[in-house]
């Protein structure tokens, strides 16, 4: 089985709504570590990455992107920890926290593979594109910007965490579950020629066909696969405790199928599960689903 390292990122600096900083604790509360060990994995919980209070983080503020300086520093720390885990032969499981953290986790994984001349493929499962830059964001919330940064766009400091040219290539990225995009994000998807699968594609073709295409994009010419899973991709009737809920998402079972298919590739090197907000949850049910999805990504099966 696999050696797993759990890394918590209790950060809500990227969002306007508070609460996702408690997400890592909520997911741990579901006995994630014990349940991973029951699957046969060796598990190390490396604790949480330090995140500054908002009052301190405001010192690194930038127009159009609140707390950007502090978030970038946290992401650089996350990148170093993810890279160290991979170099130790472990699979990082990164618990969020808002989705801005992926600018660090994915950058760290990409840097690890780049050291051996390989690229990282990414499947980004999310209701949102997270493809804004400080210049295009209407809200100034940095959790709407990490994917643009990973592609080398937007703020130079955040975009260069994984290297001077950006961490990943657009040709190695697939977005799945989109249903809430800004106009600028739609323009970026077209301009950057990204593989984007909306809820309409999932409705028309089903999760299996869409995930087959997404996996093909992310594994075609890469040395490893990272999945970044935002819990708001699931319909809020089933997963109410998320940072930015949007009606009309995928079902509990569809989410499991997606994770099971990613596990089946045998190429998964790490996973983010982000935007769990216990403040908005009901009896920790969203965190429980997050735990179960991590288990599916790391090999749990019905039979």
N, C-alpha and C positions, 0 to 999 in steps of 0.2 A: 504494500500500500504506500501511501504518500506521506511525506513529512510536511506539515502545515504550520505556518506562522500567522497568528491572528494579530492584526495591527488596527487599533482603534484610532479614529480621527474625530474627536468630539468638537467639530467646528460648525458654527452656524453663521459665520461672518459673511458668507457669500449670499445669504438669503435675507429678505426683509422680515419674514415671519420667524419668530424664535421657536426653539424646541428641538431641532434636529441634532444639537450638540449632545443630547441625551440618548441618541440613537444607539451608539456602541454599547452602552450599559444595558439598554432594553434588549438588544439582541443577545448579549452575553447571558442575560437573565433567563433565557430559554434553555440554558444548559448546552449551548453550542459546542463547547469544548468536549464535554462528556459524550455528546451524540456523535461528534466526529471521531472520537476515539473508539466508540462502539462500532463504527464502520471499519475500523482497523487502522486508521491513520494515527501517526505520531503527531501530537499537537503541542506547540509552544504558544502561549499567549504572551506576546511582547508588551502588553499594556497599551497605553495611549500616547500619541504624539502630543507634545505640549502645544496648546493653542492660547493665545493671549485674550484677555478680556476686551470687549468692544472699546472700552474707554482708552485702553492702551493702544489697541489696533488702529484707532482713529488717527494716530500720529503719522501713519503711513498712507493716509488717504490720498486719492487722486481723483480729479474731476471725471465724472462719468463711470467710475468704478470704485464703489465704497470698499474700504479696507484692503485695497489691492496689494499694497506693500506687505502687510501682515500675512495675507493669504498666500502670497508668493513664497514668503519665508517658510510657512507651514508646508506648502507643497514641495519645496526643495528638501525639507526634512523627510517628508513621506517618500519622496523619490529615492533618497539615500537608504532608507530602511527597506523599501521594496527591493532595491538592487542587492542589498546585503543578504536578504532572505533568499533570493534567487541564486546568488553566488554560493550560499550554504546548502543548496539543493532543496530548498523548501518552496512550497506553493504559498504565496502571500494571499491572505483573505483580509481585505481592507474594509472595515466597518465605518460607515458614515452616520452622522455628519452630512453636510451638504455636498453637492456634486462637484464643487470647485476642487475638491481633493483629488479628483482624477487627473488634473493637470500635473500632479506629482506622482501618483501611483503608476500611471501609464508611462510617464516619462522615465521613471526608474526602470521599469521592465524593458522599455525600448533601448535604454542605454546598456542594459545588461546584454541584450541580444546583439546590439551594434558592436560590442567588443569582440564578438566572434564573426563579424561580417554578415549578420542576419537582421532581418526586419521583423517588427512586431505587427501582427494583425489584431484588429479590434472589432468586436461586436458591441455596439452601444445601444442598450435596450432602455428606451426612455420615451415618455410622452412628449418631451421637449428636445429641441435640437442642440441647445447649449452652444450655438455657433455664432453668438454675438461677439463683438469687440467693444472696448470702451467707447469707440466712436459711433457705434450703431445701437448700443443698448439704450432702451427707453427707461429702464428701471435703475440702472447702475448696479444691479445685483451680479456679483462675479460668478455665482453658480450657473449663470446663463452663458458663460464664456469659456469654460475649460477646453472644449473640443476645438474651438477656433485656435486657442493657444497651442494645443498639441499639434495642430496642422501648420504651425509657424506663423500665425496671424495675430494681430492685436498687440498687446503690451509686450515689448521686447524681452523684459526680464522673465515673465511667465512663459513666453513662447520658447525660450531658450533653456528651460530646465533640463530638457532631454537632449540638448545639443543645439548648435547654432542654426540649423536648418529646420528645427521643429522635430518632434519626437516620432511622428508617424506620417505616412503618405496617404493621401486621399484614396488612392487605389487599393489600399489595404484595410479600409474602414467600411463597415456597414452599419447603418442606423436602422433600428427596428422599433415599431410601435408609435411613431410620431403622430400626434394629433393636435398639437398646440405650438405653432410656429409664428415668429415675427416675420414681417415682410423682408427684413434684411436677411434673416436666416434662410428664407426661401431663395433669395438671390444668391446667397453663399453656396447653397447646395448645388445650384446650377453652375455658378462660376467655377467652383472647385471640383465639379464633376463627381459628386459623391453618390454612392449607392444608398438610397434612402427608401425605406419600406414603411409606408404610412398605415394607419388603421384600415384604410380602404383596401390596401393590398392584403392585409391579414383577413379582412372580412370576405374578400372575393376569392382568395387562394388558399387560406388556411395557414396555420402556424407552421406546419411541417414544410410546405413548399417554400414559404418565405425564409424560414431558417436554413433550409438547404442552400438557397441562393446566398444568404448572408454569410454562412460559413464558408462557402466556396470563395467568395470575395476575400474574406479575411485570412484564408489559409493557402490561397493559390501560390503565393510567392514569398511566404513568411516562415520564420523559424519557430514561431509560437503564437498562441492565441490568448488574448485578454478579453474578458467580458466585464463590462461596466454596466451594472444593473441598477437603475433608478426605480425604487418601489412605486413611484407614481405611474409607471406604465400599466400597473394593474388597476382595474376599475375600483374607484373609491368605495363602492358598496361592499367590496370584499377586503380592501386594504385602506381603511380610512385614515390611518396615522401616518401621513406623508407630508412632506414640506409644501408641495404645490399640487393639490389634487385637481384632476381634470376628468369630468365624466366621460364614459365611453371607452374604457380601457379593456385590456385583455383579462381573461378569467384566471382564477387560481390554477386550474389544470393546464391551461395554455402556457402559463409561466413555467410550470414544471416541465412541460414538454420541451420548451426552449432550452432550459438548463440541462435536461437530460441529453438533448442532441449535442449541445456544446461539450458535455462530458464524453460523449461517444467518439468525438474526434480524436481523443488521446493527445491533443495538442495544447490543452488548456494550461497556461503557466501561472495564471492568477485571476482574481476576481475582486471587483468592488461591489458592495451592496450598500446603497446610500439613500439618504433622505427619509429615514425612519424618524417620525416625530411622535414620541409617546404622549405629548400634550394633547394631540388630536386623536389618539388611538382609543380603542375600546378593549379593556382587559388584556392589553399587550398583544392583540391578535395580529397586527401588522408585523411586529417584531418576530412573532412565531412563524409567520409565513416567510419572512426573510431568512430565518434559520433553516427552514425546510428547503428553501431554494438553494442555499449554500450546500446543503447535504446532497441535493440532486446534482449540482454542478460537480461535486466531488465523489460521485459514484453511487449514491443511494438509488436502489431500484425497487420496484414493487415485487418483482420475482428475481 
